[in-house]
Amino acid sequence: MAAKTWNGHWWRWSGGGTVWDSMTYDPEFNRVYIATGNGSPFNAEVRSPGNGDNLFLCSIVALDADTGTYIWHYQVNPRDTWDYDSTQQMVLASSPLAAFRVRC
C-alpha cells in the first residue's frame, strides 16, 4: 500500500519512516495508534524524485490490536521534507462532549 506512493531508489539509502516512542492503546476500540516520523533521506526529491506523497510518513496510523490489521491513517504532512514529525506524545481522553467524539 505504501510502496505505491514512493518513487525512485529510496531503499538504497535505507529509506523509510520510523515509529518513535509515540504509541498508545485504546482498550475501548482495541486499537493501537502509532505515530511516524519524517522520511529518510530527508529531502523528498532524493527520497522520491518527481512525485509520491510517501504514504505513512508523518502520520498517525490505527491498527487492530489483535491482528495488526490496518484500519485508518491520517498523514499530517504528505511528502515531508522539513522534518515535521508526527511523533508527539499521544494521549487518549474521554470527553463529556459525546457529540464531538469521533468513532472510526
C-alpha positions as CSV (number, residue, x, y, z in Angstrom):
1,M,0.0,0.0,0.0
2,A,2.7,2.5,0.9
3,A,5.2,1.3,-1.7
4,K,2.9,2.6,-4.5
5,T,3.3,6.1,-3.2
6,W,7.1,6.0,-3.1
7,N,9.3,6.6,-6.2
8,G,12.9,6.2,-7.2
9,H,15.6,4.3,-5.3
10,W,14.8,5.4,-1.7
11,W,15.7,1.9,-0.4
12,R,19.4,2.4,-1.4
13,W,19.7,4.9,1.5
14,S,17.8,2.7,4.0
15,G,14.8,4.9,3.3
16,G,11.5,4.9,5.0
17,G,9.8,6.3,8.1
18,T,10.1,5.3,11.7
19,V,7.8,4.8,14.6
20,W,9.2,6.5,17.6
21,D,8.0,6.3,21.2
22,S,4.6,7.6,20.4
23,M,2.3,4.6,20.6
24,T,-0.9,4.2,22.5
25,Y,-3.5,1.6,23.1
26,D,-7.3,2.2,23.1
27,P,-9.0,-0.6,25.1
28,E,-12.5,0.6,24.1
29,F,-11.8,0.0,20.3
30,N,-9.0,-2.5,20.8
31,R,-6.7,-0.4,18.6
32,V,-3.1,0.6,18.7
33,Y,-2.2,4.1,17.4
34,I,1.3,4.7,16.2
35,A,2.9,8.0,15.1
36,T,5.6,8.1,12.5
37,G,8.5,10.5,11.9
38,N,9.9,12.0,8.8
39,G,11.3,10.1,5.8
40,S,14.8,9.1,5.1
41,P,16.5,10.6,3.2
42,F,15.1,13.9,4.5
43,N,14.9,15.5,1.1
44,A,11.8,14.3,-0.8
45,E,13.4,14.9,-4.2
46,V,16.1,12.3,-3.2
47,R,13.7,10.0,-1.5
48,S,11.0,10.1,-4.2
49,P,12.0,12.1,-7.2
50,G,9.3,13.9,-9.0
51,N,6.2,12.6,-7.2
52,G,4.8,10.5,-4.4
53,D,3.4,11.6,-1.1
54,N,5.4,8.8,0.7
55,L,2.4,7.3,2.5
56,F,2.7,6.8,6.3
57,L,5.5,9.3,6.8
58,C,4.5,12.0,9.4
59,S,1.3,10.1,10.1
60,I,-0.9,8.6,12.8
61,V,-1.8,5.1,11.9
62,A,-4.6,3.0,13.6
63,L,-4.1,-0.8,13.8
64,D,-6.2,-3.6,15.2
65,A,-4.5,-4.6,18.4
66,D,-5.1,-8.3,18.0
67,T,-4.2,-8.8,14.3
68,G,-2.1,-5.7,13.4
69,T,-4.6,-5.1,10.5
70,Y,-4.5,-1.6,9.1
71,I,-7.7,0.4,10.0
72,W,-7.0,4.1,9.0
73,H,-4.3,6.7,9.0
74,Y,-4.0,10.5,8.9
75,Q,-1.0,11.9,7.1
76,V,-0.1,15.2,8.7
77,N,2.4,16.3,6.2
78,P,2.5,14.5,2.8
79,R,5.9,14.4,1.1
80,D,7.6,15.9,4.1
81,T,11.0,17.5,3.5
82,W,11.1,19.6,6.6
83,D,11.2,17.1,9.5
84,Y,7.7,17.8,10.7
85,D,7.3,14.5,12.6
86,S,4.0,13.3,14.0
87,T,5.7,11.7,16.9
88,Q,4.5,13.9,19.8
89,Q,3.0,12.1,22.7
90,M,-0.5,10.8,22.0
91,V,-3.0,10.9,24.8
92,L,-6.4,9.4,24.7
93,A,-9.1,11.2,26.6
94,S,-12.8,10.9,27.3
95,S,-14.9,14.0,26.9
96,P,-18.4,14.8,28.2
97,L,-19.0,16.3,24.8
98,A,-20.1,13.0,23.3
99,A,-21.4,14.6,20.2
100,F,-17.9,15.6,19.2
101,R,-16.4,12.1,19.7
102,V,-15.3,10.5,16.5
103,R,-15.5,6.8,16.1
104,C,-13.6,5.2,13.3
